[in-house]
Amino acid sequence: MSSEIRVRFAPSPTGYLHIGGARTALFNWLFVRHHGGKLVLRIEDTDIKRNTEEAAAAIYEGLEWLGLNWDEGPHIGGNFGPYFQSQRTQIYERYLKKLQDGGHIFEDQGALRFRSPREHVVVNDLVCGKIDFDLTNPGTHPDMTIRRPDGSWIFHFVNVIDDIEMKISHVIRGEDHLSNTPKHVEIFRALGVEPPNYAHIPLILNRDGSKMSKRDEGAAVATYIEQGYAPEAVRNYLCLLGWSPKDNREKIDIESASSSSRGRFWKKRRSTSPKKNICAKCSRSCKRRSSCLKMCPNGRLISSRRNTNSIPSRLKKYSENRTRLRV
């Protein structure tokens, strides 16, 4: 793992920039600015049938609109390019040969699979805490495919290889990727490389508590641009979504927050059980799960351990009064 703090935001250009992806990019940006490291923008464009140049352009536009500049990646370059996975085939072939030479790969009906060592994988997540994944049962955890019969690469393999090659020290991503992490750790170990630090942040929900998909209203960053929202308003609310400052403020200067020694935009959870909720203030578990948001006895909102609240309507109020939003 790199001694320098290096994080990455790795979207797929198969659609517009999702508001959840924008929040993940923001948390990466804040973390790396706080530590004086570098943010890598990596385009995961291995899905040739679904990739579009328009989607890639929408990603760039959305990040730039939010003021989230990257240090390495498209339009900038860097020492660890290319930054499009479709251009990194030779790198993947080299690492594939290493795994084949080590006996970790076998063929299955034209596809290449990674042979799982069938063990427990313990992940010390910076948000979720220590989690023990049992991968010993091939019925529930089959050997993962890393290359399809048509020669295209699977996400798990190229994701790990790029993190190694780009010297990524911290992976900050949505909690929907938590189940992928033990698979990635197995590949790191097979290659004799120390995995990066992982931090899996809660997801953004719709008002009814369901996961916000690309088809849902308010899911696209482009929607906020088109409707005239101030980028400061969207950025400020994303910055506060899923946690609460101790002083209860509703506006954050992200420049000062990213350089502050107290700048931490998540709470480490005391329980790894997906069935519990954690109070944003007192970190106590709540057994009720009737809705995503509940009121804690101390008056603070409780956010689901697996998710976070949706974008509220009062965001529009902030945007309409732009003079109050110089964050």
N, C-alpha and C positions, 0 to 999 in steps of 0.2 A: 504494500500500500504506500502511496506517495506521502512524504512528509509535508509537502505543500497542500494546503486546502484547495481541492479541485472538485467541483460539482458539475453536474450536467443536466440539461433539460433536453429530453429526447422525444419529440412528438413525431407522429406519423402523418405524412401529407395526404391523408385520405379524406379530409373534410376540413371544415373551418376550425379555428382555435376555440376549443371548449373552455368555458369559464373555470371549470375545475383544473384544466391544464394550465390556465393562466395563473391560478392560485398556487399551483405547484411551482411554476416558474418564479413567481414572486417570492415564495419561501426560500427557494434556492438562491435567488438574487440577494435577499436580505442576509442569509447565512454567510455567503461568500464575501459580501461587502463588509460584514462585521469582522470577519477573520482575515481580510486582506488577501483573499485567494482569487481564483479564476472560475468564471462560469463558462462552460462549453455548451454551445448549441449544436446538437447532433440530430440529423434528420434520418429517421428510421424508415427508409423507403424501399424495403425489400418486397412489399406487396405491389408488384408491378402492375397488376390489373386494376388496382384501386387508386394508385398514386396519381396526383395531378399537379401541374405547375401552379394552377390557381390556388390549390389548398396550401402549397408551400408559401406562396405570396401572402395568403391570409394569415399564416402563422407569423411571418416577419412583420406584417403591418400591425397585427394585434399586440405583439411584444413591444414594438416601437411606440405605439400609441400609449401603452401603459408606462413607458419610460424604463423598460427593462432591457438594458443593453447587455450584450454578451461579449466576452473577451476573446473567444475562439469560435470559429464556425463559419457558416456561409457569409459571403461578402467581406469577411475579415481575414480568414485563413488562420494559420497557427502551425505549431511544430508537430502536431499529431493528426494531421489530416490524411486523406480526405474526410470531410465531415458528413458525407452522404454514404449510407451503408451500401448502396448499390455500386459504389466505386471502390469498395474495400474487399472484393472477392479474393484477391491474392493473399491478403492478410488472413482471411478466414481459412483458406486452404492450408496455409502454413500451420496454423494451430490445430486444424483437423488432423494433420499428419502426426503431430505430437501425441494427440489422444489415441490415434490408431496404433502408433508405435508402443504406447503404454498399455495396450489391450483394453482400452475403455470404449471402443466403438465396435458395433457389429451391424451387419446388413439384415434388413427385414423387408422383403418384397420390394426391393429397389430403394427403399429409404434407409438412412443411416440413423441408428439409435445409440444413445449414450447408456452404457451399462452401469446401472446404479449399484453402489457398494452395499446397499441394503443396511442402513444404519440409522441411528438417531442423529439429527442435525440440530444443534442448539444455536439459535440466533439471539444475540444480545441487541435488540432493537432500541434505538435511542428514544423512541416514543412508547412502544408497546412493552418494553422490558424484555426479560429473558423468556424465550419461547422454545419449547422442545418439540420438534417435528419428528414423528415416527414414520420413516420411509421404508420400514422393513417388509411391509406387505406388498408384493407385486400386484395384487389384485386391485388395491386402492391407489397404488403409486407405481404404475408401469414404467418401464424404461422409456425415457422421453426421446422423441424424434428430434434430431438437430438439423437434418437435411431431408427434404422431400424427394420422392422419386424423380421429379422433374428438375432436380438440381437446385431448387430455391431453398434458402436458409430459413430456419425457424428462429423466432424471437429470442428464446432462451440462450442459445449458443452465441449469436452475434452480439447480443447485449453484454454478455460477460466478456467476450473478446475485446469489444470496444472499450469497456471500462478498464481492462488491463492495459491496453495500448495507449489510452488517453490519460492513464495514471489518475483515475478518479478515486478520491479519498472518501467521499461521502455520497451516498445515494439517497436523496430525499424524494419520495414519490408517494402516490396515493395508496391507501390501505388495501385496495383491490389487488395490488401486486404482492401482498404479504405472503400468500400461498406459493408464489413463484420463487421466493427467496431461498428456501432450502435446496431447490433444484440448481439454482445459480451457485450456491455455496459448494455443492458437489463438484461442479465443473471447475471452480477455482481451485479446489483441493486436488483434483486430478491433474491440474497443470502446475501444481506446486506454488500457487500464488495466494497470498493472504487476501481474503475478501475485504471490500471497503466497509466502512461503517454504514449501517442502514437506519433510516428514519422514515417510517410509514405514517403519513398523516391522514386524518379522517376525511371522508368523502363529503361532497356537497350534495344536499338532498333537495327534492321538490317539497312543496308545502305539505303534501300528504305523507311525507316520510320516505317516499320511494327514491331510488337512485336517479339522479338527473342524467338523462340520455341526451344524445345529440339532437333528438327530435323535439325535446321539450322547450317550452317558451323560456327565454332568458339564458339558454345554454351557450349561445354563440357570442363571443366577444364583439363580433361585427354588429350585432343587434344594438349594443350600447353605443357604438360609434355612430350608427345610422340614426338613432333616436336622439342624439345630441347630449348624451351624458358627458359630464366632465371626466376625463381620465383619472383625475385626482380622487374623484368620488368613488369610482369603481376600485381603484387601487387601495384606497383607504379602507373600504369595507372588506375587501378580500384579505387585507392585512389583519383585520380583527376577527375574521370568521373562524370559529372553532376554538377560541381562547379568549380570556378577558384580562386586561391589565389590572393590577392591584388598585390603581387609583381611579378605576371606572371611567376613564376618559373615552370619548367617542371619536377623537381624531388623533392620528399619529403622524408625526413628521418622520417619514421613512428614511430620510437621509441621516437624521440623528439616531433613529432607532437602529439602523444598520451599523452604526459606528459605536453604539453604546455597549458598555460591558454587561449591561443587563438585558441586551436584546436577545430574547429567546421566544420563538413564536409557536411553541407547543409545550404541553405539560407531559412529563413522563408518567405513564400510567402505572398504577400499582398492581393491577390485575391484568392477566393476559386472556381472561375469559371473554369471549365475544358476547356473552349473555348479560354483561353488566354495563351500567352506565356510570360515568364519572362526572362529579360536579366540577364545573370549571373553576370554582374558587377553593373549595375545601378538599377536593380530590377524594371524596368519600363515594363509595359505591351506592347505587340506587337499584333496587330489585325490580322496580316497575318498568315495564317496557311498552306501555300502551301507546305511547307517542314518542316522537324523536326528541321533542323539547318538553321539559317539565320544570316546575319551580322547586328549588331546593329550600329547605327550611330557613336557610340564612338569606333567602331572597335572590339568590343567583340562579341563572339558568343552568340546567343540567343537560349536557350534550351526550348523545349516544356514543358509546365507546367505539363503535364501528363507523360512525358517521358524524356529520355536523349539520348545523341548520342551513336552511336555504337562504338565497339572497332576498332580503326583505323589501317591501314596497317603499320603506322610508329612504331607500337609496336615492329615489327620484327627488325627494325633498332636499337631500344634500346637493344633488346635481343642479337643481334649479337656483340655488343660492351659491354661486361659484365663489363669491368673495370670501366665504367662510371655509373654503376648501384648499387653501394653499398649504398642502401638507408636504 
